[in-house]
């Protein structure tokens, strides 16, 4: 099953085995054996695949059949300890995606460290599908949106808003802040959609 997912993802992006090897740090020969179900990847190899290809463990181990809606599962549970999860970051933000071993989540939880102190540093507002809940764990942030006046949120404050509205979080008070953010949508593979948008944003800023 993992081999099939890896082949499909390579084909979707037009990647060669060499491309995937560069992204994941796994040799081409090992990747080929995984794709052809000649070996079962170790847990460390699975982590490398997920990190290098920006996919969650649940999507790699239990994908939905192509073209079909994911099955409704009962009794799912995932534990993330001490903000452990998939990390994406640049000089302005550090995103830690939580509970990544569950696929096809309707709610995507993450902890975000906010270092950006002005809109100029993040190239303005951005948008994505769904709705969003933000709770300030530490420090203060200024929430900028396209339809409302900017709002300062301090430790313990929270806000719920439409994510299709332009928005950005900026550290206030001269110190970094930390947020608990939960994004929700009926969009299939919401976590993957958000990560790909974030990766595009981070890549654009690095150029």
Secondary structure, DSSP 8 states (H G I E B T S, - for coil): -HHHHHHHHHHHHT--HHHHHHHH---HHHHHHHHTTSS---HHHHHHHHHHHT--HHHHHS---TTS-----SS------TT-SEEEE-SSEEEEE--TTS-S-SEEEEEEEE---SGGGGTS-B--SSEEEEEEEESEEEEEESSS--EEEETT-EEEEETTS-EEEEEETTS-EEEEEEEE-SSTTHHHHHHHHHHHHHHHHH-
